[in-house]
Amino acid sequence: MGEMVLDAIDDIGEAATGLMPKIINTLELLEALATKNERENATIQELKDKIAQLESEKSEKAEFRRRFEKNWK
């Protein structure tokens, strides 16, 4: 994308030079948001994994409780 911007600036000339700081700022912001998104996606996946683990443990405990109660009746 940066190469396309540079090509556009070459085509337009000096008039586009004033846009460069804004374009650079926008690209830096986009990069920061992409990094934040990756971190948040990783956190979401960790939480989903933890939920799956807890649900599995809950099922195992319920099955153990069911067998225990069945054996004592």
Predicted model as a PDB file, atoms N, CA, C, CB and O in Angstrom, pLDDT in the B-factor column:
MODEL        1                                                                  
ATOM      1  N   MET A   1       0.827  -1.186   0.000  1.00 65.00           N  
ATOM      2  CA  MET A   1       0.000   0.000   0.000  1.00 65.00           C  
ATOM      3  C   MET A   1       0.868   1.246   0.000  1.00 65.00           C  
ATOM      4  CB  MET A   1      -0.939   0.000   1.200  1.00 65.00           C  
ATOM      5  O   MET A   1       0.560   2.213  -0.697  1.00 65.00           O  
ATOM      6  N   GLY A   2       1.938   1.238   0.763  1.00 67.00           N  
ATOM      7  CA  GLY A   2       2.834   2.381   0.821  1.00 67.00           C  
ATOM      8  C   GLY A   2       3.437   2.697  -0.531  1.00 67.00           C  
ATOM      9  O   GLY A   2       3.646   3.861  -0.874  1.00 67.00           O  
ATOM     10  N   GLU A   3       3.719   1.642  -1.307  1.00 80.00           N  
ATOM     11  CA  GLU A   3       4.289   1.837  -2.636  1.00 80.00           C  
ATOM     12  C   GLU A   3       3.287   2.535  -3.550  1.00 80.00           C  
ATOM     13  CB  GLU A   3       4.716   0.491  -3.242  1.00 80.00           C  
ATOM     14  O   GLU A   3       3.661   3.379  -4.364  1.00 80.00           O  
ATOM     15  N   MET A   4       2.014   2.176  -3.408  1.00 77.00           N  
ATOM     16  CA  MET A   4       0.974   2.822  -4.209  1.00 77.00           C  
ATOM     17  C   MET A   4       0.874   4.304  -3.865  1.00 77.00           C  
ATOM     18  CB  MET A   4      -0.383   2.133  -3.990  1.00 77.00           C  
ATOM     19  O   MET A   4       0.681   5.144  -4.744  1.00 77.00           O  
ATOM     20  N   VAL A   5       1.007   4.614  -2.581  1.00 69.00           N  
ATOM     21  CA  VAL A   5       0.958   6.007  -2.150  1.00 69.00           C  
ATOM     22  C   VAL A   5       2.125   6.777  -2.742  1.00 69.00           C  
ATOM     23  CB  VAL A   5       0.974   6.105  -0.617  1.00 69.00           C  
ATOM     24  O   VAL A   5       1.960   7.891  -3.238  1.00 69.00           O  
ATOM     25  N   LEU A   6       3.301   6.176  -2.685  1.00 72.00           N  
ATOM     26  CA  LEU A   6       4.478   6.850  -3.248  1.00 72.00           C  
ATOM     27  C   LEU A   6       4.326   7.062  -4.750  1.00 72.00           C  
ATOM     28  CB  LEU A   6       5.748   6.039  -2.961  1.00 72.00           C  
ATOM     29  O   LEU A   6       4.711   8.107  -5.274  1.00 72.00           O  
ATOM     30  N   ASP A   7       3.765   6.073  -5.442  1.00 75.00           N  
ATOM     31  CA  ASP A   7       3.531   6.228  -6.880  1.00 75.00           C  
ATOM     32  C   ASP A   7       2.545   7.363  -7.146  1.00 75.00           C  
ATOM     33  CB  ASP A   7       3.005   4.913  -7.486  1.00 75.00           C  
ATOM     34  O   ASP A   7       2.736   8.146  -8.077  1.00 75.00           O  
ATOM     35  N   ALA A   8       1.503   7.454  -6.342  1.00 70.00           N  
ATOM     36  CA  ALA A   8       0.514   8.515  -6.510  1.00 70.00           C  
ATOM     37  C   ALA A   8       1.152   9.876  -6.279  1.00 70.00           C  
ATOM     38  CB  ALA A   8      -0.670   8.312  -5.550  1.00 70.00           C  
ATOM     39  O   ALA A   8       0.859  10.838  -6.989  1.00 70.00           O  
ATOM     40  N   ILE A   9       2.032   9.950  -5.278  1.00 67.00           N  
ATOM     41  CA  ILE A   9       2.712  11.219  -4.986  1.00 67.00           C  
ATOM     42  C   ILE A   9       3.612  11.607  -6.156  1.00 67.00           C  
ATOM     43  CB  ILE A   9       3.543  11.112  -3.677  1.00 67.00           C  
ATOM     44  O   ILE A   9       3.675  12.778  -6.529  1.00 67.00           O  
ATOM     45  N   ASP A  10       4.305  10.632  -6.732  1.00 72.00           N  
ATOM     46  CA  ASP A  10       5.152  10.917  -7.896  1.00 72.00           C  
ATOM     47  C   ASP A  10       4.310  11.453  -9.048  1.00 72.00           C  
ATOM     48  CB  ASP A  10       5.916   9.650  -8.339  1.00 72.00           C  
ATOM     49  O   ASP A  10       4.716  12.375  -9.756  1.00 72.00           O  
ATOM     50  N   ASP A  11       3.140  10.863  -9.222  1.00 71.00           N  
ATOM     51  CA  ASP A  11       2.265  11.299 -10.312  1.00 71.00           C  
ATOM     52  C   ASP A  11       1.697  12.692 -10.062  1.00 71.00           C  
ATOM     53  CB  ASP A  11       1.126  10.306 -10.501  1.00 71.00           C  
ATOM     54  O   ASP A  11       1.601  13.496 -10.988  1.00 71.00           O  
ATOM     55  N   ILE A  12       1.324  12.980  -8.829  1.00 71.00           N  
ATOM     56  CA  ILE A  12       0.688  14.255  -8.489  1.00 71.00           C  
ATOM     57  C   ILE A  12       1.727  15.353  -8.301  1.00 71.00           C  
ATOM     58  CB  ILE A  12      -0.158  14.110  -7.218  1.00 71.00           C  
ATOM     59  O   ILE A  12       1.504  16.501  -8.685  1.00 71.00           O  
ATOM     60  N   GLY A  13       2.849  14.999  -7.718  1.00 68.00           N  
ATOM     61  CA  GLY A  13       3.923  15.964  -7.528  1.00 68.00           C  
ATOM     62  C   GLY A  13       3.865  16.632  -6.168  1.00 68.00           C  
ATOM     63  O   GLY A  13       3.418  16.042  -5.184  1.00 68.00           O  
ATOM     64  N   GLU A  14       4.317  17.849  -6.131  1.00 67.00           N  
ATOM     65  CA  GLU A  14       4.459  18.596  -4.883  1.00 67.00           C  
ATOM     66  C   GLU A  14       3.129  18.825  -4.158  1.00 67.00           C  
ATOM     67  CB  GLU A  14       5.111  19.924  -5.165  1.00 67.00           C  
ATOM     68  O   GLU A  14       3.115  18.992  -2.939  1.00 67.00           O  
ATOM     69  N   ALA A  15       2.032  18.836  -4.880  1.00 66.00           N  
ATOM     70  CA  ALA A  15       0.735  19.084  -4.240  1.00 66.00           C  
ATOM     71  C   ALA A  15       0.413  18.017  -3.196  1.00 66.00           C  
ATOM     72  CB  ALA A  15      -0.376  19.134  -5.294  1.00 66.00           C  
ATOM     73  O   ALA A  15      -0.270  18.296  -2.211  1.00 66.00           O  
ATOM     74  N   ALA A  16       0.899  16.809  -3.410  1.00 65.00           N  
ATOM     75  CA  ALA A  16       0.609  15.712  -2.493  1.00 65.00           C  
ATOM     76  C   ALA A  16       1.553  15.671  -1.302  1.00 65.00           C  
ATOM     77  CB  ALA A  16       0.672  14.405  -3.226  1.00 65.00           C  
ATOM     78  O   ALA A  16       1.294  14.938  -0.348  1.00 65.00           O  
ATOM     79  N   THR A  17       2.622  16.421  -1.326  1.00 73.00           N  
ATOM     80  CA  THR A  17       3.612  16.381  -0.256  1.00 73.00           C  
ATOM     81  C   THR A  17       2.998  16.722   1.096  1.00 73.00           C  
ATOM     82  CB  THR A  17       4.751  17.338  -0.562  1.00 73.00           C  
ATOM     83  O   THR A  17       3.381  16.147   2.116  1.00 73.00           O  
ATOM     84  N   GLY A  18       2.065  17.637   1.109  1.00 77.00           N  
ATOM     85  CA  GLY A  18       1.404  18.008   2.361  1.00 77.00           C  
ATOM     86  C   GLY A  18       0.539  16.899   2.930  1.00 77.00           C  
ATOM     87  O   GLY A  18       0.221  16.902   4.119  1.00 77.00           O  
ATOM     88  N   LEU A  19       0.161  15.965   2.098  1.00 78.00           N  
ATOM     89  CA  LEU A  19      -0.654  14.839   2.560  1.00 78.00           C  
ATOM     90  C   LEU A  19       0.170  13.770   3.262  1.00 78.00           C  
ATOM     91  CB  LEU A  19      -1.390  14.223   1.395  1.00 78.00           C  
ATOM     92  O   LEU A  19      -0.373  12.980   4.035  1.00 78.00           O  
ATOM     93  N   MET A  20       1.454  13.733   3.008  1.00 80.00           N  
ATOM     94  CA  MET A  20       2.298  12.659   3.556  1.00 80.00           C  
ATOM     95  C   MET A  20       2.194  12.509   5.069  1.00 80.00           C  
ATOM     96  CB  MET A  20       3.734  12.907   3.188  1.00 80.00           C  
ATOM     97  O   MET A  20       2.010  11.388   5.544  1.00 80.00           O  
ATOM     98  N   PRO A  21       2.301  13.585   5.851  1.00 86.00           N  
ATOM     99  CA  PRO A  21       2.179  13.392   7.301  1.00 86.00           C  
ATOM    100  C   PRO A  21       0.838  12.769   7.701  1.00 86.00           C  
ATOM    101  CB  PRO A  21       2.354  14.724   8.014  1.00 86.00           C  
ATOM    102  O   PRO A  21       0.781  11.941   8.610  1.00 86.00           O  
ATOM    103  N   LYS A  22      -0.229  13.167   7.025  1.00 86.00           N  
ATOM    104  CA  LYS A  22      -1.544  12.598   7.332  1.00 86.00           C  
ATOM    105  C   LYS A  22      -1.618  11.133   6.937  1.00 86.00           C  
ATOM    106  CB  LYS A  22      -2.645  13.382   6.621  1.00 86.00           C  
ATOM    107  O   LYS A  22      -2.188  10.311   7.654  1.00 86.00           O  
ATOM    108  N   ILE A  23      -1.032  10.817   5.786  1.00 86.00           N  
ATOM    109  CA  ILE A  23      -1.034   9.425   5.331  1.00 86.00           C  
ATOM    110  C   ILE A  23      -0.206   8.562   6.276  1.00 86.00           C  
ATOM    111  CB  ILE A  23      -0.487   9.320   3.889  1.00 86.00           C  
ATOM    112  O   ILE A  23      -0.623   7.463   6.640  1.00 86.00           O  
ATOM    113  N   ILE A  24       0.948   9.048   6.668  1.00 90.00           N  
ATOM    114  CA  ILE A  24       1.811   8.304   7.591  1.00 90.00           C  
ATOM    115  C   ILE A  24       1.103   8.104   8.922  1.00 90.00           C  
ATOM    116  CB  ILE A  24       3.153   9.039   7.803  1.00 90.00           C  
ATOM    117  O   ILE A  24       1.132   7.009   9.484  1.00 90.00           O  
ATOM    118  N   ASN A  25       0.471   9.147   9.426  1.00 95.00           N  
ATOM    119  CA  ASN A  25      -0.265   9.048  10.690  1.00 95.00           C  
ATOM    120  C   ASN A  25      -1.388   8.018  10.580  1.00 95.00           C  
ATOM    121  CB  ASN A  25      -0.840  10.424  11.091  1.00 95.00           C  
ATOM    122  O   ASN A  25      -1.604   7.222  11.494  1.00 95.00           O  
ATOM    123  N   THR A  26      -2.090   8.042   9.469  1.00 94.00           N  
ATOM    124  CA  THR A  26      -3.182   7.090   9.258  1.00 94.00           C  
ATOM    125  C   THR A  26      -2.662   5.657   9.211  1.00 94.00           C  
ATOM    126  CB  THR A  26      -3.932   7.418   7.964  1.00 94.00           C  
ATOM    127  O   THR A  26      -3.259   4.758   9.805  1.00 94.00           O  
ATOM    128  N   LEU A  27      -1.550   5.441   8.505  1.00 94.00           N  
ATOM    129  CA  LEU A  27      -0.968   4.102   8.430  1.00 94.00           C  
ATOM    130  C   LEU A  27      -0.473   3.619   9.790  1.00 94.00           C  
ATOM    131  CB  LEU A  27       0.178   4.084   7.429  1.00 94.00           C  
ATOM    132  O   LEU A  27      -0.615   2.441  10.118  1.00 94.00           O  
ATOM    133  N   GLU A  28       0.107   4.518  10.580  1.00 97.00           N  
ATOM    134  CA  GLU A  28       0.557   4.148  11.927  1.00 97.00           C  
ATOM    135  C   GLU A  28      -0.628   3.792  12.810  1.00 97.00           C  
ATOM    136  CB  GLU A  28       1.363   5.292  12.564  1.00 97.00           C  
ATOM    137  O   GLU A  28      -0.565   2.835  13.582  1.00 97.00           O  
ATOM    138  N   LEU A  29      -1.703   4.555  12.699  1.00 97.00           N  
ATOM    139  CA  LEU A  29      -2.908   4.256  13.468  1.00 97.00           C  
ATOM    140  C   LEU A  29      -3.489   2.912  13.052  1.00 97.00           C  
ATOM    141  CB  LEU A  29      -3.954   5.365  13.288  1.00 97.00           C  
ATOM    142  O   LEU A  29      -3.903   2.121  13.899  1.00 97.00           O  
ATOM    143  N   LEU A  30      -3.520   2.657  11.766  1.00 97.00           N  
ATOM    144  CA  LEU A  30      -4.018   1.378  11.262  1.00 97.00           C  
ATOM    145  C   LEU A  30      -3.187   0.219  11.792  1.00 97.00           C  
ATOM    146  CB  LEU A  30      -4.015   1.369   9.733  1.00 97.00           C  
ATOM    147  O   LEU A  30      -3.733  -0.816  12.176  1.00 97.00           O  
ATOM    148  N   GLU A  31      -1.882   0.387  11.813  1.00 97.00           N  
ATOM    149  CA  GLU A  31      -1.001  -0.660  12.334  1.00 97.00           C  
ATOM    150  C   GLU A  31      -1.255  -0.900  13.826  1.00 97.00           C  
ATOM    151  CB  GLU A  31       0.472  -0.283  12.101  1.00 97.00           C  
ATOM    152  O   GLU A  31      -1.298  -2.044  14.277  1.00 97.00           O  
ATOM    153  N   ALA A  32      -1.421   0.184  14.586  1.00 98.00           N  
ATOM    154  CA  ALA A  32      -1.691   0.057  16.017  1.00 98.00           C  
ATOM    155  C   ALA A  32      -3.020  -0.650  16.262  1.00 98.00           C  
ATOM    156  CB  ALA A  32      -1.697   1.436  16.684  1.00 98.00           C  
ATOM    157  O   ALA A  32      -3.123  -1.485  17.161  1.00 98.00           O  
ATOM    158  N   LEU A  33      -4.022  -0.325  15.478  1.00 98.00           N  
ATOM    159  CA  LEU A  33      -5.325  -0.974  15.628  1.00 98.00           C  
ATOM    160  C   LEU A  33      -5.267  -2.447  15.253  1.00 98.00           C  
ATOM    161  CB  LEU A  33      -6.366  -0.267  14.776  1.00 98.00           C  
ATOM    162  O   LEU A  33      -5.920  -3.274  15.888  1.00 98.00           O  
ATOM    163  N   ALA A  34      -4.491  -2.781  14.229  1.00 98.00           N  
ATOM    164  CA  ALA A  34      -4.337  -4.177  13.829  1.00 98.00           C  
ATOM    165  C   ALA A  34      -3.647  -4.982  14.937  1.00 98.00           C  
ATOM    166  CB  ALA A  34      -3.533  -4.275  12.514  1.00 98.00           C  
ATOM    167  O   ALA A  34      -4.027  -6.119  15.218  1.00 98.00           O  
ATOM    168  N   THR A  35      -2.639  -4.383  15.556  1.00 98.00           N  
ATOM    169  CA  THR A  35      -1.938  -5.047  16.657  1.00 98.00           C  
ATOM    170  C   THR A  35      -2.877  -5.262  17.842  1.00 98.00           C  
ATOM    171  CB  THR A  35      -0.712  -4.223  17.092  1.00 98.00           C  
ATOM    172  O   THR A  35      -2.898  -6.336  18.444  1.00 98.00           O  
ATOM    173  N   LYS A  36      -3.649  -4.232  18.168  1.00 98.00           N  
ATOM    174  CA  LYS A  36      -4.617  -4.345  19.268  1.00 98.00           C  
ATOM    175  C   LYS A  36      -5.642  -5.426  18.960  1.00 98.00           C  
ATOM    176  CB  LYS A  36      -5.327  -2.992  19.517  1.00 98.00           C  
ATOM    177  O   LYS A  36      -6.013  -6.199  19.843  1.00 98.00           O  
ATOM    178  N   ASN A  37      -6.102  -5.486  17.719  1.00 98.00           N  
ATOM    179  CA  ASN A  37      -7.073  -6.499  17.310  1.00 98.00           C  
ATOM    180  C   ASN A  37      -6.509  -7.901  17.473  1.00 98.00           C  
ATOM    181  CB  ASN A  37      -7.499  -6.275  15.863  1.00 98.00           C  
ATOM    182  O   ASN A  37      -7.206  -8.800  17.943  1.00 98.00           O  
ATOM    183  N   GLU A  38      -5.249  -8.095  17.087  1.00 98.00           N  
ATOM    184  CA  GLU A  38      -4.610  -9.404  17.246  1.00 98.00           C  
ATOM    185  C   GLU A  38      -4.538  -9.808  18.713  1.00 98.00           C  
ATOM    186  CB  GLU A  38      -3.203  -9.389  16.639  1.00 98.00           C  
ATOM    187  O   GLU A  38      -4.811 -10.958  19.057  1.00 98.00           O  
ATOM    188  N   ARG A  39      -4.170  -8.858  19.582  1.00 98.00           N  
ATOM    189  CA  ARG A  39      -4.107  -9.157  21.019  1.00 98.00           C  
ATOM    190  C   ARG A  39      -5.484  -9.521  21.560  1.00 98.00           C  
ATOM    191  CB  ARG A  39      -3.538  -7.958  21.796  1.00 98.00           C  
ATOM    192  O   ARG A  39      -5.626 -10.472  22.330  1.00 98.00           O  
ATOM    193  N   GLU A  40      -6.501  -8.758  21.152  1.00 98.00           N  
ATOM    194  CA  GLU A  40      -7.851  -9.029  21.629  1.00 98.00           C  
ATOM    195  C   GLU A  40      -8.362 -10.372  21.127  1.00 98.00           C  
ATOM    196  CB  GLU A  40      -8.796  -7.920  21.194  1.00 98.00           C  
ATOM    197  O   GLU A  40      -9.037 -11.094  21.861  1.00 98.00           O  
ATOM    198  N   ASN A  41      -8.043 -10.711  19.881  1.00 98.00           N  
ATOM    199  CA  ASN A  41      -8.437 -12.019  19.349  1.00 98.00           C  
ATOM    200  C   ASN A  41      -7.762 -13.148  20.120  1.00 98.00           C  
ATOM    201  CB  ASN A  41      -8.088 -12.119  17.855  1.00 98.00           C  
ATOM    202  O   ASN A  41      -8.380 -14.183  20.372  1.00 98.00           O  
ATOM    203  N   ALA A  42      -6.500 -12.959  20.495  1.00 98.00           N  
ATOM    204  CA  ALA A  42      -5.793 -13.969  21.287  1.00 98.00           C  
ATOM    205  C   ALA A  42      -6.449 -14.120  22.662  1.00 98.00           C  
ATOM    206  CB  ALA A  42      -4.297 -13.591  21.442  1.00 98.00           C  
ATOM    207  O   ALA A  42      -6.608 -15.235  23.158  1.00 98.00           O  
ATOM    208  N   THR A  43      -6.826 -13.004  23.268  1.00 98.00           N  
ATOM    209  CA  THR A  43      -7.493 -13.051  24.567  1.00 98.00           C  
ATOM    210  C   THR A  43      -8.831 -13.760  24.458  1.00 98.00           C  
ATOM    211  CB  THR A  43      -7.688 -11.639  25.124  1.00 98.00           C  
ATOM    212  O   THR A  43      -9.176 -14.571  25.318  1.00 98.00           O  
ATOM    213  N   ILE A  44      -9.583 -13.463  23.415  1.00 98.00           N  
ATOM    214  CA  ILE A  44     -10.877 -14.116  23.202  1.00 98.00           C  
ATOM    215  C   ILE A  44     -10.694 -15.620  23.064  1.00 98.00           C  
ATOM    216  CB  ILE A  44     -11.575 -13.548  21.952  1.00 98.00           C  
ATOM    217  O   ILE A  44     -11.458 -16.395  23.639  1.00 98.00           O  
ATOM    218  N   GLN A  45      -9.679 -16.038  22.300  1.00 98.00           N  
ATOM    219  CA  GLN A  45      -9.438 -17.470  22.125  1.00 98.00           C  
ATOM    220  C   GLN A  45      -9.059 -18.125  23.449  1.00 98.00           C  
ATOM    221  CB  GLN A  45      -8.334 -17.705  21.084  1.00 98.00           C  
ATOM    222  O   GLN A  45      -9.514 -19.230  23.745  1.00 98.00           O  
ATOM    223  N   GLU A  46      -8.228 -17.452  24.251  1.00 98.00           N  
ATOM    224  CA  GLU A  46      -7.862 -17.988  25.564  1.00 98.00           C  
ATOM    225  C   GLU A  46      -9.099 -18.153  26.438  1.00 98.00           C  
ATOM    226  CB  GLU A  46      -6.839 -17.070  26.259  1.00 98.00           C  
ATOM    227  O   GLU A  46      -9.237 -19.158  27.134  1.00 98.00           O  
ATOM    228  N   LEU A  47      -9.991 -17.180  26.408  1.00 98.00           N  
ATOM    229  CA  LEU A  47     -11.212 -17.260  27.210  1.00 98.00           C  
ATOM    230  C   LEU A  47     -12.129 -18.378  26.713  1.00 98.00           C  
ATOM    231  CB  LEU A  47     -11.955 -15.918  27.183  1.00 98.00           C  
ATOM    232  O   LEU A  47     -12.732 -19.083  27.522  1.00 98.00           O  
ATOM    233  N   LYS A  48     -12.239 -18.546  25.410  1.00 98.00           N  
ATOM    234  CA  LYS A  48     -13.041 -19.649  24.865  1.00 98.00           C  
ATOM    235  C   LYS A  48     -12.475 -20.991  25.296  1.00 98.00           C  
ATOM    236  CB  LYS A  48     -13.100 -19.570  23.332  1.00 98.00           C  
ATOM    237  O   LYS A  48     -13.224 -21.901  25.652  1.00 98.00           O  
ATOM    238  N   ASP A  49     -11.149 -21.115  25.264  1.00 98.00           N  
ATOM    239  CA  ASP A  49     -10.507 -22.361  25.694  1.00 98.00           C  
ATOM    240  C   ASP A  49     -10.784 -22.625  27.175  1.00 98.00           C  
ATOM    241  CB  ASP A  49      -8.984 -22.302  25.437  1.00 98.00           C  
ATOM    242  O   ASP A  49     -11.059 -23.759  27.569  1.00 98.00           O  
ATOM    243  N   LYS A  50     -10.709 -21.574  27.988  1.00 98.00           N  
ATOM    244  CA  LYS A  50     -10.965 -21.727  29.424  1.00 98.00           C  
ATOM    245  C   LYS A  50     -12.410 -22.136  29.668  1.00 98.00           C  
ATOM    246  CB  LYS A  50     -10.649 -20.420  30.177  1.00 98.00           C  
ATOM    247  O   LYS A  50     -12.681 -22.988  30.514  1.00 98.00           O  
ATOM    248  N   ILE A  51     -13.337 -21.535  28.932  1.00 98.00           N  
ATOM    249  CA  ILE A  51     -14.752 -21.895  29.064  1.00 98.00           C  
ATOM    250  C   ILE A  51     -14.949 -23.369  28.722  1.00 98.00           C  
ATOM    251  CB  ILE A  51     -15.634 -21.007  28.150  1.00 98.00           C  
ATOM    252  O   ILE A  51     -15.648 -24.088  29.436  1.00 98.00           O  
ATOM    253  N   ALA A  52     -14.332 -23.813  27.633  1.00 98.00           N  
ATOM    254  CA  ALA A  52     -14.443 -25.221  27.234  1.00 98.00           C  
ATOM    255  C   ALA A  52     -13.885 -26.136  28.316  1.00 98.00           C  
ATOM    256  CB  ALA A  52     -13.706 -25.467  25.906  1.00 98.00           C  
ATOM    257  O   ALA A  52     -14.471 -27.178  28.610  1.00 98.00           O  
ATOM    258  N   GLN A  53     -12.760 -25.756  28.911  1.00 98.00           N  
ATOM    259  CA  GLN A  53     -12.158 -26.544  29.978  1.00 98.00           C  
ATOM    260  C   GLN A  53     -13.089 -26.616  31.186  1.00 98.00           C  
ATOM    261  CB  GLN A  53     -10.802 -25.950  30.384  1.00 98.00           C  
ATOM    262  O   GLN A  53     -13.303 -27.688  31.750  1.00 98.00           O  
ATOM    263  N   LEU A  54     -13.640 -25.466  31.578  1.00 98.00           N  
ATOM    264  CA  LEU A  54     -14.532 -25.429  32.738  1.00 98.00           C  
ATOM    265  C   LEU A  54     -15.814 -26.221  32.493  1.00 98.00           C  
ATOM    266  CB  LEU A  54     -14.876 -23.985  33.089  1.00 98.00           C  
ATOM    267  O   LEU A  54     -16.310 -26.898  33.394  1.00 98.00           O  
ATOM    268  N   GLU A  55     -16.352 -26.138  31.274  1.00 98.00           N  
ATOM    269  CA  GLU A  55     -17.543 -26.914  30.948  1.00 98.00           C  
ATOM    270  C   GLU A  55     -17.254 -28.403  30.998  1.00 98.00           C  
ATOM    271  CB  GLU A  55     -18.072 -26.530  29.573  1.00 98.00           C  
ATOM    272  O   GLU A  55     -18.091 -29.188  31.443  1.00 98.00           O  
ATOM    273  N   SER A  56     -16.080 -28.791  30.544  1.00 97.00           N  
ATOM    274  CA  SER A  56     -15.687 -30.198  30.591  1.00 97.00           C  
ATOM    275  C   SER A  56     -15.555 -30.669  32.041  1.00 97.00           C  
ATOM    276  CB  SER A  56     -14.361 -30.414  29.834  1.00 97.00           C  
ATOM    277  O   SER A  56     -16.035 -31.747  32.392  1.00 97.00           O  
ATOM    278  N   GLU A  57     -14.911 -29.870  32.871  1.00 97.00           N  
ATOM    279  CA  GLU A  57     -14.773 -30.217  34.283  1.00 97.00           C  
ATOM    280  C   GLU A  57     -16.142 -30.316  34.959  1.00 97.00           C  
ATOM    281  CB  GLU A  57     -13.900 -29.181  35.004  1.00 97.00           C  
ATOM    282  O   GLU A  57     -16.372 -31.202  35.782  1.00 97.00           O  
ATOM    283  N   LYS A  58     -17.031 -29.417  34.612  1.00 98.00           N  
ATOM    284  CA  LYS A  58     -18.386 -29.431  35.183  1.00 98.00           C  
ATOM    285  C   LYS A  58     -19.106 -30.723  34.798  1.00 98.00           C  
ATOM    286  CB  LYS A  58     -19.199 -28.196  34.701  1.00 98.00           C  
ATOM    287  O   LYS A  58     -19.769 -31.339  35.632  1.00 98.00           O  
ATOM    288  N   SER A  59     -18.974 -31.129  33.540  1.00 97.00           N  
ATOM    289  CA  SER A  59     -19.610 -32.370  33.077  1.00 97.00           C  
ATOM    290  C   SER A  59     -19.023 -33.582  33.796  1.00 97.00           C  
ATOM    291  CB  SER A  59     -19.440 -32.528  31.552  1.00 97.00           C  
ATOM    292  O   SER A  59     -19.757 -34.484  34.199  1.00 97.00           O  
ATOM    293  N   GLU A  60     -17.709 -33.601  33.957  1.00 96.00           N  
ATOM    294  CA  GLU A  60     -17.058 -34.715  34.649  1.00 96.00           C  
ATOM    295  C   GLU A  60     -17.533 -34.805  36.100  1.00 96.00           C  
ATOM    296  CB  GLU A  60     -15.526 -34.558  34.601  1.00 96.00           C  
ATOM    297  O   GLU A  60     -17.808 -35.895  36.602  1.00 96.00           O  
ATOM    298  N   LYS A  61     -17.626 -33.665  36.763  1.00 96.00           N  
ATOM    299  CA  LYS A  61     -18.087 -33.660  38.157  1.00 96.00           C  
ATOM    300  C   LYS A  61     -19.543 -34.099  38.257  1.00 96.00           C  
ATOM    301  CB  LYS A  61     -17.919 -32.263  38.773  1.00 96.00           C  
ATOM    302  O   LYS A  61     -19.911 -34.818  39.187  1.00 96.00           O  
ATOM    303  N   ALA A  62     -20.372 -33.674  37.312  1.00 95.00           N  
ATOM    304  CA  ALA A  62     -21.778 -34.081  37.323  1.00 95.00           C  
ATOM    305  C   ALA A  62     -21.888 -35.587  37.116  1.00 95.00           C  
ATOM    306  CB  ALA A  62     -22.575 -33.328  36.233  1.00 95.00           C  
ATOM    307  O   ALA A  62     -22.700 -36.244  37.768  1.00 95.00           O  
ATOM    308  N   GLU A  63     -21.077 -36.141  36.215  1.00 94.00           N  
ATOM    309  CA  GLU A  63     -21.089 -37.583  35.978  1.00 94.00           C  
ATOM    310  C   GLU A  63     -20.603 -38.334  37.218  1.00 94.00           C  
ATOM    311  CB  GLU A  63     -20.212 -37.937  34.760  1.00 94.00           C  
ATOM    312  O   GLU A  63     -21.172 -39.361  37.587  1.00 94.00           O  
ATOM    313  N   PHE A  64     -19.564 -37.829  37.851  1.00 94.00           N  
ATOM    314  CA  PHE A  64     -19.066 -38.452  39.083  1.00 94.00           C  
ATOM    315  C   PHE A  64     -20.145 -38.420  40.163  1.00 94.00           C  
ATOM    316  CB  PHE A  64     -17.785 -37.734  39.581  1.00 94.00           C  
ATOM    317  O   PHE A  64     -20.376 -39.418  40.845  1.00 94.00           O  
ATOM    318  N   ARG A  65     -20.799 -37.279  40.313  1.00 93.00           N  
ATOM    319  CA  ARG A  65     -21.866 -37.136  41.323  1.00 93.00           C  
ATOM    320  C   ARG A  65     -23.018 -38.102  41.023  1.00 93.00           C  
ATOM    321  CB  ARG A  65     -22.393 -35.668  41.363  1.00 93.00           C  
ATOM    322  O   ARG A  65     -23.566 -38.721  41.936  1.00 93.00           O  
ATOM    323  N   ARG A  66     -23.384 -38.229  39.738  1.00 92.00           N  
ATOM    324  CA  ARG A  66     -24.464 -39.136  39.355  1.00 92.00           C  
ATOM    325  C   ARG A  66     -24.103 -40.575  39.704  1.00 92.00           C  
ATOM    326  CB  ARG A  66     -24.766 -39.012  37.853  1.00 92.00           C  
ATOM    327  O   ARG A  66     -24.933 -41.309  40.240  1.00 92.00           O  
ATOM    328  N   ARG A  67     -22.864 -40.987  39.402  1.00 90.00           N  
ATOM    329  CA  ARG A  67     -22.437 -42.352  39.723  1.00 90.00           C  
ATOM    330  C   ARG A  67     -22.372 -42.565  41.231  1.00 90.00           C  
ATOM    331  CB  ARG A  67     -21.070 -42.649  39.090  1.00 90.00           C  
ATOM    332  O   ARG A  67     -22.758 -43.620  41.734  1.00 90.00           O  
ATOM    333  N   PHE A  68     -21.887 -41.570  41.938  1.00 88.00           N  
ATOM    334  CA  PHE A  68     -21.793 -41.682  43.391  1.00 88.00           C  
ATOM    335  C   PHE A  68     -23.171 -41.846  44.018  1.00 88.00           C  
ATOM    336  CB  PHE A  68     -21.092 -40.455  43.977  1.00 88.00           C  
ATOM    337  O   PHE A  68     -23.378 -42.710  44.870  1.00 88.00           O  
ATOM    338  N   GLU A  69     -24.109 -41.010  43.588  1.00 87.00           N  
ATOM    339  CA  GLU A  69     -25.473 -41.094  44.146  1.00 87.00           C  
ATOM    340  C   GLU A  69     -26.140 -42.404  43.770  1.00 87.00           C  
ATOM    341  CB  GLU A  69     -26.330 -39.919  43.659  1.00 87.00           C  
ATOM    342  O   GLU A  69     -26.885 -42.967  44.572  1.00 87.00           O  
ATOM    343  N   LYS A  70     -25.888 -42.904  42.558  1.00 83.00           N  
ATOM    344  CA  LYS A  70     -26.471 -44.172  42.102  1.00 83.00           C  
ATOM    345  C   LYS A  70     -25.955 -45.327  42.950  1.00 83.00           C  
ATOM    346  CB  LYS A  70     -26.148 -44.419  40.610  1.00 83.00           C  
ATOM    347  O   LYS A  70     -26.715 -46.238  43.279  1.00 83.00           O  
ATOM    348  N   ASN A  71     -24.680 -45.303  43.306  1.00 80.00           N  
ATOM    349  CA  ASN A  71     -24.082 -46.382  44.089  1.00 80.00           C  
ATOM    350  C   ASN A  71     -24.539 -46.353  45.540  1.00 80.00           C  
ATOM    351  CB  ASN A  71     -22.570 -46.295  44.027  1.00 80.00           C  
ATOM    352  O   ASN A  71     -24.478 -47.386  46.208  1.00 80.00           O  
ATOM    353  N   TRP A  72     -24.986 -45.232  46.049  1.00 79.00           N  
ATOM    354  CA  TRP A  72     -25.381 -45.131  47.453  1.00 79.00           C  
ATOM    355  C   TRP A  72     -26.883 -45.248  47.653  1.00 79.00           C  
ATOM    356  CB  TRP A  72     -24.900 -43.828  48.028  1.00 79.00           C  
ATOM    357  O   TRP A  72     -27.375 -45.133  48.775  1.00 79.00           O  
ATOM    358  N   LYS A  73     -27.602 -45.475  46.579  1.00 65.00           N  
ATOM    359  CA  LYS A  73     -29.073 -45.622  46.723  1.00 65.00           C  
ATOM    360  C   LYS A  73     -29.455 -47.057  46.753  1.00 65.00           C  
ATOM    361  CB  LYS A  73     -29.819 -44.923  45.591  1.00 65.00           C  
ATOM    362  O   LYS A  73     -30.638 -47.378  46.868  1.00 65.00           O  
TER     363      LYS A  73                                                      
ENDMDL                                                                          
END                                                                             
